[in-house]
Amino acid sequence: MKLYFISQHNFDSQLIKPRIPATVMVGEDNTIPRICVSFSITGALSALGKDLTVGSRLIVHMCEVISLADVYQPSNKQVPDVAYTGELWILCPIVMNFYLHIEVIEIIDCITKEQLDNMLEDVVNELDLSELAINEHGQHGTSPAELVRLVLEEKDKTIRCLRAGMKEIEK
């Protein structure tokens, strides 16, 4: 699986070790050493947040992981905008390879956290949630991002079971 990492420094063919980022957003975890990556270049750029400025010259690196077990999906408590950025963490050293250069010529602020929360809430409202799920999460105030993650995990589990030959039993 190919993942992207962006830096102002060229780490081509170098082993990168996890570290706590020099700058983190308000509410972001500042205790777990990691290498912040994304499935897409756009996601990796959006994760830079305020560190992204016009005129910045950035280097996009690519790394390959063999297993999803090598990749950690932070929660929205660890990275408040994870649902927007798709940020992933690699928690062990990994070799980076040069992919391309980017020069930032314009920054467009497309969405705020409040807008993202509203969009996620709209998604949650469209989900076909069972009464059990509504009773469990509605009363506890589960955040929209967390609820979407839980629903997707449940759907993935169902798909794995069906692929393994299990049959779905209607209630």
Order of alpha helices (4+ residues) and beta strands (2+ residues): beta-beta-beta-alpha-beta-beta-alpha-beta-beta-alpha-alpha
